[in-house]
Amino acid sequence: MDILAQGLSGRHPAAVPGTPDAIRSLSLHIGSGEHVALIGPSGSGKTTLLQLFSAALRPTRGQLLLNHQDPATLSKAALQTLRKQLIVAPQVPPLPPRQRAITAILAGRLPQQSLLQSLASLFYPSDIPAAHDALDRFGLADKLFERVDRLSGGERQRVALARLLVSRASLWLVDEPLSALDPTRAQQAIETLVHAARDRGVTLVVTLHQVETALQYFPRVLALKKGELAFDLPASEVDRAKLQQLYGDQAYELEQPAILPEGFAPGVSALPQAMPCR
């Protein structure tokens, strides 16, 4: 799926009246099949931008085009058809606690199913092999029939990511997929996401706190600061100075551990050196 933003601004409906938009005057283009990492300090607008990209929020100004269609001008039926082509993985997956993992995973196919098919799948999962394979790629195949409320936070996050793999969406919007995972599982998760998206030609947009992970796994990096686009660069051009300027007095967020492939031996780190607090 192709994304085009032109002077895009947006805010959550629950935002305090009179406060600035969370996203302000943003213009960019993400081509179909591109993989993009979205970085920036906490509160910079990363999650709001994903919500705009998913057509969950209407822009306050500017225009957003998804596959050359403006969600704000579409009829309810046309908007629903457009949304079937994308899937969102929030940082905290809203999984019903009594639901089994297999049901949560196969929910990734609900947009393409009829009401009857959706109801039937609750009692007789429609594609057990696909759900098993997706969960196995995240190292969790033995939990396929486990109830969600019996899973740890990291396991629930991996179940939500496995949902992406069974979906038929052409745009994956993923918010902080590594937040609840240890380094080993985080490496497995990010590699699985990137490789699966590449194999299917899916457009992938991921927000990350682990900046070196973003630089290693994504060819293009978008940086937000206070709701504005600070830079849009190839990962190879994101240097220490740019990151220092981006994070400023929130540079402590750059201390998030990097999730790098085994055997990876970077030269000079792109991250600024940690400085003691005064």
DOVEX-243296 format. One record per residue (C-alpha): y, x, z; residue number from 1. Coordinates in nm, 2 decimals, always signed. Last residue first. Example, Ala and Ser with C-alpha at 12.3 -4.5 7.8 and 13.67 -1.06 7.14 Angstrom:
<recs>
[[-0.11 +1.37 +0.71] 2] [[-0.45 +1.23 +0.78] 1] 
</recs>
This chain:
<recs>
[[+1.65 +2.37 +3.71] 278] [[+1.34 +2.29 +3.51] 277] [[+1.14 +2.58 +3.38] 276] [[+1.13 +2.62 +3.00] 275] [[+0.84 +2.56 +2.77] 274] [[+0.86 +2.75 +2.45] 273] [[+0.96 +2.55 +2.15] 272] [[+0.67 +2.42 +1.94] 271] [[+0.59 +2.54 +1.59] 270] [[+0.35 +2.80 +1.73] 269] [[+0.36 +3.14 +1.56] 268] [[+0.03 +3.20 +1.38] 267] [[-0.22 +2.92 +1.41] 266] [[-0.59 +3.00 +1.47] 265] [[-0.81 +2.69 +1.39] 264] [[-1.17 +2.78 +1.47] 263] [[-1.24 +2.43 +1.60] 262] [[-0.99 +2.19 +1.46] 261] [[-0.67 +2.13 +1.66] 260] [[-0.57 +1.86 +1.91] 259] [[-0.25 +2.00 +2.06] 258] [[-0.18 +1.95 +2.43] 257] [[+0.14 +1.75 +2.51] 256] [[+0.39 +2.01 +2.62] 255] [[+0.63 +1.88 +2.35] 254] [[+0.72 +1.59 +2.58] 253] [[+0.89 +1.85 +2.81] 252] [[+1.15 +1.89 +2.53] 251] [[+1.31 +1.56 +2.64] 250] [[+1.65 +1.73 +2.69] 249] [[+1.66 +1.80 +2.31] 248] [[+1.36 +1.65 +2.14] 247] [[+1.49 +1.66 +1.78] 246] [[+1.70 +1.97 +1.81] 245] [[+1.42 +2.17 +1.97] 244] [[+1.18 +2.03 +1.70] 243] [[+1.41 +2.14 +1.42] 242] [[+1.45 +2.49 +1.57] 241] [[+1.08 +2.53 +1.61] 240] [[+0.99 +2.46 +1.25] 239] [[+0.90 +2.16 +1.04] 238] [[+0.88 +2.29 +0.69] 237] [[+0.50 +2.31 +0.66] 236] [[+0.47 +1.95 +0.78] 235] [[+0.65 +1.84 +0.47] 234] [[+0.98 +1.68 +0.58] 233] [[+1.15 +1.36 +0.67] 232] [[+1.42 +1.43 +0.93] 231] [[+1.62 +1.27 +1.21] 230] [[+1.57 +0.92 +1.09] 229] [[+1.76 +0.70 +1.33] 228] [[+1.64 +0.48 +1.62] 227] [[+1.76 +0.72 +1.89] 226] [[+1.57 +1.00 +1.73] 225] [[+1.30 +0.95 +1.48] 224] [[+1.10 +1.22 +1.29] 223] [[+0.89 +1.16 +0.98] 222] [[+0.62 +1.42 +0.91] 221] [[+0.43 +1.47 +0.58] 220] [[+0.11 +1.66 +0.52] 219] [[-0.06 +1.52 +0.82] 218] [[-0.35 +1.68 +1.01] 217] [[-0.20 +2.01 +1.14] 216] [[+0.17 +1.91 +1.19] 215] [[+0.08 +1.59 +1.36] 214] [[-0.16 +1.77 +1.59] 213] [[+0.11 +2.02 +1.67] 212] [[+0.34 +1.73 +1.77] 211] [[+0.09 +1.56 +2.01] 210] [[+0.31 +1.26 +2.09] 209] [[+0.18 +1.08 +1.78] 208] [[+0.27 +0.77 +1.57] 207] [[+0.03 +0.72 +1.28] 206] [[+0.10 +0.59 +0.93] 205] [[-0.20 +0.58 +0.69] 204] [[-0.19 +0.45 +0.33] 203] [[-0.56 +0.40 +0.24] 202] [[-0.72 +0.58 -0.06] 201] [[-1.06 +0.50 +0.08] 200] [[-1.19 +0.86 +0.13] 199] [[-0.85 +0.97 +0.25] 198] [[-0.83 +0.69 +0.51] 197] [[-1.18 +0.78 +0.63] 196] [[-1.10 +1.15 +0.65] 195] [[-0.77 +1.10 +0.84] 194] [[-0.92 +0.84 +1.09] 193] [[-1.23 +1.04 +1.16] 192] [[-1.04 +1.37 +1.20] 191] [[-0.80 +1.20 +1.45] 190] [[-1.08 +1.05 +1.65] 189] [[-1.30 +1.36 +1.67] 188] [[-1.01 +1.57 +1.78] 187] [[-0.91 +1.31 +2.04] 186] [[-1.27 +1.29 +2.17] 185] [[-1.28 +1.67 +2.23] 184] [[-0.92 +1.67 +2.38] 183] [[-0.98 +1.38 +2.62] 182] [[-0.87 +1.04 +2.49] 181] [[-0.64 +0.77 +2.64] 180] [[-0.33 +0.86 +2.44] 179] [[-0.51 +0.97 +2.12] 178] [[-0.44 +0.67 +1.90] 177] [[-0.06 +0.66 +1.97] 176] [[+0.03 +0.37 +1.74] 175] [[-0.18 +0.33 +1.42] 174] [[-0.06 +0.14 +1.11] 173] [[-0.33 +0.14 +0.85] 172] [[-0.24 +0.01 +0.51] 171] [[-0.50 -0.08 +0.24] 170] [[-0.69 -0.32 +0.46] 169] [[-1.06 -0.39 +0.40] 168] [[-1.14 -0.36 +0.77] 167] [[-1.46 -0.20 +0.89] 166] [[-1.30 +0.15 +0.95] 165] [[-0.99 +0.01 +1.12] 164] [[-1.20 -0.18 +1.38] 163] [[-1.35 +0.16 +1.48] 162] [[-1.00 +0.25 +1.61] 161] [[-1.00 -0.05 +1.85] 160] [[-1.35 +0.05 +1.97] 159] [[-1.21 +0.41 +2.02] 158] [[-0.93 +0.27 +2.24] 157] [[-1.18 +0.07 +2.44] 156] [[-1.38 +0.38 +2.50] 155] [[-1.08 +0.58 +2.62] 154] [[-0.98 +0.30 +2.86] 153] [[-1.34 +0.29 +3.00] 152] [[-1.58 +0.02 +2.89] 151] [[-1.73 -0.25 +3.10] 150] [[-1.45 -0.50 +3.03] 149] [[-1.53 -0.46 +2.66] 148] [[-1.89 -0.59 +2.70] 147] [[-2.15 -0.35 +2.56] 146] [[-2.33 -0.44 +2.24] 145] [[-2.21 -0.14 +2.04] 144] [[-2.19 +0.09 +2.34] 143] [[-2.46 +0.33 +2.22] 142] [[-2.27 +0.39 +1.90] 141] [[-1.98 +0.55 +2.08] 140] [[-1.93 +0.89 +1.92] 139] [[-1.62 +0.78 +1.71] 138] [[-1.82 +0.80 +1.39] 137] [[-2.09 +0.60 +1.57] 136] [[-1.85 +0.31 +1.62] 135] [[-1.79 +0.28 +1.25] 134] [[-2.16 +0.32 +1.16] 133] [[-2.26 +0.05 +1.42] 132] [[-2.00 -0.19 +1.30] 131] [[-2.12 -0.15 +0.94] 130] [[-2.48 -0.18 +1.04] 129] [[-2.42 -0.50 +1.24] 128] [[-2.25 -0.69 +0.95] 127] [[-2.20 -1.06 +1.02] 126] [[-2.23 -1.07 +1.39] 125] [[-2.43 -1.39 +1.49] 124] [[-2.25 -1.58 +1.76] 123] [[-1.89 -1.48 +1.71] 122] [[-1.97 -1.41 +1.34] 121] [[-2.03 -1.78 +1.28] 120] [[-1.67 -1.86 +1.40] 119] [[-1.52 -1.61 +1.16] 118] [[-1.73 -1.72 +0.87] 117] [[-1.64 -2.09 +0.93] 116] [[-1.27 -2.00 +0.95] 115] [[-1.29 -1.81 +0.62] 114] [[-1.30 -1.43 +0.62] 113] [[-1.06 -1.17 +0.47] 112] [[-0.82 -1.17 +0.77] 111] [[-1.12 -1.16 +1.01] 110] [[-1.26 -0.83 +0.89] 109] [[-1.11 -0.61 +1.16] 108] [[-1.26 -0.86 +1.40] 107] [[-1.58 -0.69 +1.32] 106] [[-1.49 -0.42 +1.58] 105] [[-1.41 -0.66 +1.86] 104] [[-1.74 -0.85 +1.80] 103] [[-1.94 -0.53 +1.81] 102] [[-1.77 -0.42 +2.13] 101] [[-1.87 -0.75 +2.30] 100] [[-1.60 -0.98 +2.42] 99] [[-1.57 -1.06 +2.79] 98] [[-1.25 -0.85 +2.83] 97] [[-1.07 -0.98 +2.53] 96] [[-0.93 -0.67 +2.34] 95] [[-0.56 -0.63 +2.32] 94] [[-0.57 -0.26 +2.22] 93] [[-0.31 -0.05 +2.42] 92] [[-0.17 +0.19 +2.17] 91] [[-0.17 -0.07 +1.90] 90] [[-0.40 -0.05 +1.60] 89] [[-0.24 -0.25 +1.31] 88] [[-0.41 -0.36 +1.00] 87] [[-0.27 -0.42 +0.65] 86] [[-0.37 -0.61 +0.33] 85] [[-0.43 -0.94 +0.50] 84] [[-0.06 -0.93 +0.60] 83] [[+0.04 -0.99 +0.23] 82] [[-0.18 -1.30 +0.21] 81] [[-0.02 -1.43 +0.53] 80] [[+0.32 -1.37 +0.39] 79] [[+0.24 -1.56 +0.08] 78] [[+0.12 -1.86 +0.28] 77] [[+0.42 -1.86 +0.50] 76] [[+0.66 -1.83 +0.21] 75] [[+0.80 -1.48 +0.13] 74] [[+1.16 -1.38 +0.17] 73] [[+1.14 -1.18 +0.49] 72] [[+0.81 -1.01 +0.37] 71] [[+1.00 -0.85 +0.08] 70] [[+0.74 -0.77 -0.19] 69] [[+0.72 -0.44 -0.39] 68] [[+0.39 -0.34 -0.24] 67] [[+0.56 -0.38 +0.10] 66] [[+0.93 -0.39 +0.07] 65] [[+1.17 -0.37 +0.37] 64] [[+1.54 -0.45 +0.34] 63] [[+1.86 -0.39 +0.52] 62] [[+1.98 -0.56 +0.83] 61] [[+1.83 -0.74 +1.14] 60] [[+1.49 -0.67 +0.99] 59] [[+1.22 -0.93 +1.07] 58] [[+0.95 -0.82 +1.31] 57] [[+0.57 -0.86 +1.27] 56] [[+0.60 -0.75 +0.90] 55] [[+0.36 -0.47 +0.97] 54] [[+0.62 -0.21 +0.87] 53] [[+0.87 -0.37 +1.11] 52] [[+0.62 -0.35 +1.39] 51] [[+0.55 +0.02 +1.30] 50] [[+0.92 +0.09 +1.32] 49] [[+0.94 -0.08 +1.66] 48] [[+0.66 +0.15 +1.78] 47] [[+0.85 +0.46 +1.67] 46] [[+1.19 +0.35 +1.80] 45] [[+1.32 +0.67 +1.97] 44] [[+1.23 +0.55 +2.32] 43] [[+1.00 +0.84 +2.39] 42] [[+1.10 +1.14 +2.19] 41] [[+1.01 +1.17 +1.82] 40] [[+0.71 +1.18 +1.59] 39] [[+0.57 +0.96 +1.30] 38] [[+0.28 +1.12 +1.11] 37] [[+0.24 +1.02 +0.74] 36] [[-0.07 +1.00 +0.52] 35] [[+0.01 +0.88 +0.16] 34] [[-0.23 +0.65 -0.02] 33] [[+0.04 +0.43 -0.17] 32] [[+0.37 +0.60 -0.15] 31] [[+0.59 +0.60 +0.16] 30] [[+0.96 +0.56 +0.08] 29] [[+1.25 +0.60 +0.32] 28] [[+1.58 +0.45 +0.43] 27] [[+1.66 +0.38 +0.79] 26] [[+1.99 +0.22 +0.88] 25] [[+1.91 +0.18 +1.25] 24] [[+1.58 +0.11 +1.43] 23] [[+1.59 +0.01 +1.80] 22] [[+1.91 -0.19 +1.73] 21] [[+2.19 -0.13 +1.98] 20] [[+2.22 -0.34 +2.29] 19] [[+2.44 -0.65 +2.28] 18] [[+2.18 -0.89 +2.37] 17] [[+1.89 -0.74 +2.57] 16] [[+1.58 -0.69 +2.35] 15] [[+1.33 -0.97 +2.36] 14] [[+1.34 -1.03 +1.98] 13] [[+1.25 -0.67 +1.93] 12] [[+1.50 -0.48 +1.71] 11] [[+1.55 -0.39 +1.35] 10] [[+1.75 -0.19 +1.10] 9] [[+1.65 -0.09 +0.75] 8] [[+1.90 +0.06 +0.51] 7] [[+1.64 +0.06 +0.24] 6] [[+1.28 +0.08 +0.34] 5] [[+1.00 +0.11 +0.08] 4] [[+0.63 +0.10 +0.17] 3] [[+0.35 +0.12 -0.09] 2] [[+0.00 +0.00 +0.00] 1] 
</recs>
